[in-house]
Amino acid sequence: MFSLIKFVIAFCLSFVILSIPIQRKPAFYYLNNWAAPITGEIFDTSKSALLKGVKDGKNFGKKVFNNTKPGLDRISTKSSSIDRETKASLKAAREDAHSDYTDEEKDMLIKILKAN
């Protein structure tokens, strides 16, 4: 509560001091003319930094929500440690393993699977 009262008093004093007329214009007018180039540069810099932060935040948000879409859980071949040739050889090996069964063995496996 004390800090609020202190702030109000400081604001009122600074307002009164800056309102003192000098050559029929308030002191604030002269201070503003003197500080305008500096404050303009500060405002432009902070505006561009703020806009860049908002743009980066939007891009980050899009990336986060795009990664939550279902069906994106696959590993791409560019980032996988197994290259395409190895995948092709593994696929060929699997097909060879299935072709080793005789027709009788395949029928027995089908019967076993249907029984369970």
C-alpha positions in Angstrom: 0.0 0.0 0.0 2.9 2.3 0.8 4.5 1.8 -2.5 1.3 2.6 -4.3 1.0 5.9 -2.5 4.7 6.6 -3.2 4.1 5.9 -6.9 1.1 8.3 -7.0 3.1 11.1 -5.4 6.0 10.6 -7.7 3.7 10.6 -10.8 2.0 13.8 -9.7 5.3 15.6 -9.0 6.8 14.6 -12.3 3.6 15.6 -14.1 3.6 19.0 -12.4 7.3 19.6 -13.2 6.9 18.6 -16.8 3.9 20.9 -17.1 5.8 24.0 -16.1 5.5 26.4 -19.0 8.8 27.6 -20.7 8.2 30.2 -23.4 4.5 29.4 -23.5 5.1 25.6 -24.0 5.4 22.9 -21.3 8.8 21.6 -20.4 7.7 18.2 -21.7 7.5 19.6 -25.2 11.2 20.5 -25.2 12.2 17.2 -23.7 10.2 15.4 -26.3 11.8 17.3 -29.2 15.3 16.5 -27.7 14.6 12.8 -27.1 12.4 12.0 -30.2 15.2 10.5 -32.3 16.4 8.3 -29.5 12.9 7.2 -28.4 11.9 6.7 -32.1 14.8 4.3 -32.6 14.0 2.5 -29.3 10.3 2.1 -30.4 11.3 0.8 -33.9 13.8 -1.7 -32.5 11.4 -3.0 -29.8 8.6 -3.2 -32.4 10.7 -5.2 -34.8 11.9 -7.5 -32.0 8.3 -8.0 -30.8 7.1 -8.8 -34.3 10.0 -11.2 -34.8 9.2 -12.9 -31.5 5.5 -13.3 -32.4 6.5 -14.7 -35.8 8.9 -17.2 -34.2 6.2 -18.1 -31.7 3.7 -18.8 -34.4 6.2 -20.9 -36.3 7.0 -22.9 -33.2 3.4 -23.4 -32.4 2.7 -24.7 -36.0 5.6 -27.1 -35.6 4.4 -28.4 -32.3 0.8 -28.9 -33.5 1.9 -30.4 -36.9 3.9 -33.0 -35.0 0.8 -34.1 -33.1 -1.1 -35.2 -36.2 -1.8 -39.0 -36.2 0.0 -41.0 -38.8 3.3 -39.1 -38.5 5.0 -41.7 -36.3 6.9 -43.3 -39.2 10.7 -42.9 -39.6 11.8 -41.4 -42.8 14.5 -43.1 -44.8 16.6 -40.0 -44.7 16.9 -40.0 -40.9 16.9 -43.8 -40.4 20.1 -45.6 -39.7 19.1 -48.4 -42.0 19.5 -47.5 -45.6 17.3 -48.6 -48.5 19.5 -51.4 -49.6 19.5 -53.0 -46.2 15.7 -52.7 -46.1 15.4 -54.3 -49.5 17.7 -57.2 -48.5 15.7 -57.7 -45.3 12.4 -57.8 -47.3 13.9 -60.4 -49.7 15.1 -62.5 -46.8 11.6 -62.5 -45.3 10.1 -63.6 -48.6 12.7 -66.4 -48.9 11.9 -67.6 -45.4 8.2 -67.9 -46.3 8.9 -69.7 -49.5 10.8 -72.5 -47.7 7.6 -74.0 -46.4 6.0 -76.9 -48.4 2.3 -76.9 -49.2 1.7 -79.4 -46.4 3.5 -77.3 -43.8 1.5 -74.2 -44.9 -1.8 -76.1 -44.6 -0.8 -77.4 -41.1 0.1 -73.8 -40.0 -3.2 -72.5 -41.3 -5.0 -75.2 -39.4 -3.1 -74.4 -36.2 -3.9 -70.7 -36.6 -7.6 -71.3 -37.2 -7.8 -73.6 -34.2 -6.6 -70.9 -31.8 
